[in-house]
Amino acid sequence: MKLTKEEKSWILYDCGNSAYSIAITTALFPIVFGMFNGVNNMDLGYFNSLASIFVAVLSPILGAFADYKDKKKRFFTFFALVGIISTLSFTFISPESGQWQLLIVMYILSCIGFAGANIFYDSFLVDVTTDEKMDKVSSSGFAFGYISSVIPFGISLAVIFVMGMDEAIGYQIGFCITALWWGLLTIPMIRDVKQRHYIEPEPNPVGNSFKRLGQTFLNIKDYKIVFLFLIAYFCYIDGVDTIIKMVVPYATSVLGPDSLNTFMLLGILLVIQIVAFPFALLYGSLAKKYSTRSMIIAGITTYMVVCIAAFFISEMWHIFVLGIMIGSAQGGIQALSRSYYGKIIPKERSNEFFGFYNIFGKFAAIIGPFLMALTTTLTGEARYSILSIIPLFIIGLIVFLMLPKDVGQQTRTVR
């Protein structure tokens, strides 16, 4: 199926913000944070949870208000700019300054901008494509996002290698490259994508938004398939997001600085991005053959195996193998979760419902990093922290298995 101009522009934004996901959320930022005196890498779990709280509280409120005509693009643009500018600011805060508190403030702002923009970006999926193409378009977004992020991340790695692995300046240049890449690939989204499903303007839009939000919150359990999916998603996506955010702190803490080659670790993360590209597309293709539901189950199962295996890592090559396993499932489970949800919600209220999608996802993202950080604090051993998130995958899988094998247009309005 040939992609339209709007679909391509929507996918390009995934190519832009994926650079943030690998460089800031996963790879470069945790290393620079660890260069500041008096901080512990695993403490990032607490700050990631704090950022997620802010996003979770804002998500449904903003989503309800943005369902009005011509509002969605404005909210998307604002949050994308907050994320891009905050990321750029990392360039100017060095470990020598000792201002790790300022760095964390800007990091939290960048997380809010990144996640806030994604609320509206995800909800634009129902505007740019049809139900029949939704799995393909959503999977293509993640797939091309992963492979394109190799470009800015690879350039950043080259700069870091030249400048020296222990020198902050290379990482700071990497932050600048990431922000510029993200900003450049946001332009097509702003220029070409339009909001096609909306609620007409009405008097007192703010008050009515809160009223509609409250009614949906009270009645969301009546959207049975939506409600069950959100419960399952709340659990399993927590584990996915936690592994994305905590893989570098975990590997650094478990293997130790003496046995860990930082450049090799960053190289493995680059491999994950490359592996995720074909597998995200493969998940989209297999979903058409075996169903979206079956492929999400396959992704959850893969992550449970990864968590168990991660407990036993002792060599760098172990991380390489686990990285390939993560890459094989990461893009697929995220893409198909998004498209599955897009098929079962009321399109004219997509922002509001994607607000709930994000609040479930972000509140879940509070639990995982917090559990890993807390387990490490209580046991004094980071290795045990990876086991703390396995129950989240198990619960998510059990609830997800309660969903019907086939969902379609008719489930969108059944209450």
N, C-alpha and C positions, 0 to 999 in steps of 0.2 A: 504493500500500500504506500503510495506516494505521500510525503508529508507536505502540508500546506505551509505558507510563509509564517502564519501565526504559530503553528506547531514548532517550526524550526526556531523561531525567536524565543518561544517559551523554553525549548530545550537548551538554547544558548545560555540562558540565565543559570541553569543547572551547571553548565560548563564553567561559569564564572564563580558561583558561590562554592563549588566543590574545591576550589583552590583554598578557600578559607578552612573548609572542613579538614583537609589533610595537613595544611601548614600550621594552623592555629589550634584547632581543637585537638589534633592528634600528635603532631610531630615537633615543630620548631618551638612553639610557645612553652610547652612543658620543660624543654631543655634550658631555655633562657631563664625561666622562672627558677629552676634549680641552681642557676649561677649566682643568685642573690644570697648573701650571707644570712643565716638564721632562719631559712625556710626549709620545709620538707616537701619533696615532690608530691607525696601522697596527700598533702593538704589541699591540692587542687580539687580533690573530691568535694571538699566543703564549699569551695568557691563555685564550682560547677553547679552544685545543688542550689546555692543562693541565686545564681543567675536564672536557673530554671524556675524558681519560685516566682520571680518577677514576670517572666514570660507566661507562666501558667495563669497568673492572676489577670494579666492583660488580655490574653488570647480570646476568650469568649466575648469579652466586652467590645474589643475592637472588631471582632468578627461580625457581631450583631449590627454594629453601626455601619460597617463597610458594605453590607448587603444592599444599601441604598444606591441608586443609580449614580455612576461617576465617582464613587467614593473609593472603590477598591484600589485603583491605580495610584491614587494619592497616598493612601496608607502604605502601599508597597514601596513607593519611591522614597518616602520619608524614612522608613526603617532600613531600607537598603543603604541609604546615605549615612545613617547613624553607624551601621556596621562597617562600611568602607572607611569612613573617616576615623573611627576608633581604631581600626586595624592599622591604618597608616600611622597613628600616633605612637604605636609600639616602637617604631623606628627611632624615636627620639628619647626613649627611656632605657638607659644602659644599666647593667648590673653595678658598674662603678659608682653610679649615683646613689645606690642603696634605696631608691624609692620604689620598693616592691609594692607598697600599698597603692601608689598611684598607678602602677602597672596593672594591678588587680582591678582597680576601679574601671580603667579603660577596657580591660578584658571583659568585665561583666557587661559594660555598655556594648561592646562588640558582639557578645553573645545575644543580648537583647535585640540588637539590630539584625543580626543574622537570622535568629529564630522568628522575630516579628515579621520580617520580609517573607519568610517561608510560609507563614500562615496564609498570606494573600497569594503568594506564588502557587502554592498547592491548590488553593481554591480556584485559581484561574484554569486549572486542568479541565473543569467542566465547561469553560467558555471557549477553549481553543480546539476541542476535539469531541468526538462522539463516543457513546458507550462501547461501540464495536472496536474502536481504535484505542481505547483508553489504556489497556494493558501495554500495548505497543509503544504509545507515546510516553507514558510514565516510565517504562523500562528504558526507553531510549534516552530520556532525560538523565537518569542515573548512570547509564552506561557511558554516554558521551561525556558526562560530567567527570566520571572517574578517569577516562583516558585523556581528556583534555587537561585535567589538573596535573598530569605528568609534566606538561611543558613548564609552567611557572615553578613547580616544585623541583623539577630536574635542574632548572637554571639556578634556583636557590641553593641546591645541594652543591653545584659546581662552584658557586661563589663561596660557600661555607668551606669547601675543601681547599680552595686557594687561600682564603683568609686564615684558615686554621680552625680545627674543630673546637678548640677551647677558647676561641676569640668570639666575643658577642657580636662584633661588627658584621660578620657574615650573616648571622641570623637576622640582624636588624635590617639588612638590605633585603633579605628574604621576605620580611614583613611588608616592606615597601612594594616589592614585586607582586606579592599576593593581593594587596589592596588595589593596585593599578589594574591587574588582570580582572579582578572582580568587577571593578567599576566599568571597564571597557565593555565587558560582555553583558552588562546590565542595560546598556543603551538600546539594543534591539527589542528587548522586552518592553521597555517604556514606550518605544516608538510604534511598535506593530500590534501588540496584544490589546484587545478590547474586552470590556466587561459586557457580556451578552445576556446573562441571567442576573436579574436584580429585582429589588422592590422599588416601586415608584416613590418619589419623595412625598412626604406627608408632614403636617404640622407637628411640632414638638418631636423631631426625629430622635433626639437624645433620650427623652423620656420613654418614647415608644420602643426604642432599641432595648432599653433595660427591661421594659415590660415583656417584650417578645422573648428576650433572653431568659427571663425568669420562667415564662411559660414553657419554653423548650426544655429548660433544666428540670422542671417538675414533671414534664411529660415524656422525657427522652426514653424512660424505661418502657413506654408504650410503643416506641419504635424498636421492636424486639430484636431484630437482626442487628440494627445499628448499636443498640445497647450492649448486646453480647460481644459484638466485635470490639467495641471500645474497651470493655473489661479485659478481653484477651490481649488486645494491643497494648493496653496499659502495662501489662506484665512483661510480655516478651520484648517489646521495643525498649524497655528499660535496660535489659541485658545487652541489647545491640548497641545502644547509645553509650552505655557504661564501658564496654570494651573499646569503642572508638575513642572515648575520652581518656581512659585510664591505661591503655596498652603500654605507652611509653613509661609512665611512672611505675607501673607494675613490673615491667621487664627490667628497668633500671634497679628497682629495689630488690628483686629476687636474684638476679645474676650478679649484682654488685658492680661498682665502677671499674674494678680491676679486670674483670672478665668480659665486660661489655664494651664492644667497639661501637661507638656512637654513630660513626659514618655507616657501618654495616647495618645498624638498626634502622637508620633513615632510609637506606637502600632497600631494606625489606618492606618498609612502608610504601616505597615507590612501586615495588613489585605487586603489593596488594592492590594498588590502584590499577595497574595494568591487567592483573588477573580479573578484577571486578568488571572490567569492560565487557569481555565476551560472555561472562556468566550472567550479567544483568540482562543482556540481550537473549541469552539462552533461557533464562527464567521466563521472560516474556513470551518466547516461542512455545515453551513447554506448557505454559499456562493455557494457551489456546488449545493444546492437545489434551492435557490432563486436568485442567481447571486451575484457576487462580488459588483456590483453597488448598489443593494438593501441594502446590509449590511453596506456599507459605509454611505449611507443615514441614516440608523438607528443609526449609531454611531454619526453622526453630530447632529441629533435631540436630542439624549441623552445629549450631551454636552450643548446644548442650555438650556435644562431644568435645568441642574446642575448650570449654571451661574445665572439663575433667582432665584433658591432656595438658592444659596450661599449668595445672598444679604440679606436674612432674618435670617441668622444664629445668634443664641444668646447663645446656649449651646453646650457643648462638644459632646453630642450624635448627634447633627445635623451634625457635621463634619463626624461622623461615617457613617451615612446614605449616605451623599454625597460621602464619600470615596468608598462605595460599588457601587454607581452609576457610579463613574469615572472608577473604576476597571472593571466594566462590559463592558465598551466601549473602554477603552484606548488601550489595546493590539490588539483588533480586527481592529480598524480603522487604526492603524499604519501598521499592517501586511498586510491587504488587499489593502491599498494604495500602498504599495511597490510591491506586486504581480501584481496588476492591471497595474501599470506602466511598470513592467518587461515584460508584455505580449504585449505591444503596441509599444515598441521601437525596433530599429535595434540592434540585439544582438552583432554584431561585433563592434558596437560603444557604448556598454553598459556603459563604464566608462564616456564617454563624455556626454551621455544622463542622466546618474545618477548624473553627475556633475551639470547639469541644475536642476535635481530633488532636489538636495541638496541646490543649490543656491536659488531656489524658497522657499524651506523650511526654510533656515537659514535667508534670508532677511525677511521672514514673522515673524520669531522668534525675529526679532529686534522690530517689531511694537508692539506686545502684551505686553511684559514686560515694554516697554517704556510708552505705554498708561496707564498701571496700575500705574506706578511710577508717571507719570505726573498728572493723575487724582487725586491721593492722595495729591500731592504737591499743586495743584490748589484749591482743595476743603477742604483740611485739614482733610479729612475723608476717610480712606482706604476702607470703605464699598462700596462706589460708584465706586471704581476702577474695580470691577468685571463686572459691567454693560458695561464698555467700550469695552469689547472684544466680546460681543454678535453680533454686526453688522458683524464681521468677519465670524462668523459661518453662518449667514444669507446669505451673499454674496457668500460664498463658496458653500452653498447648492443650491442656484439659478443657479450658473454656472454649478455645477455638474449635475443638472437635465437636462442640455442641451446635455449631452453625450448620445450616443446611448445605448440601453439596452444590446446589445450584441457586444462584441469586440473579435477579434481573430487574428489569424496569418495574415490575409489579411490586417489588419490595420497597420501592422508594416512598410511596405514599401510604402504605398500610400501617395503621396505628393500633 
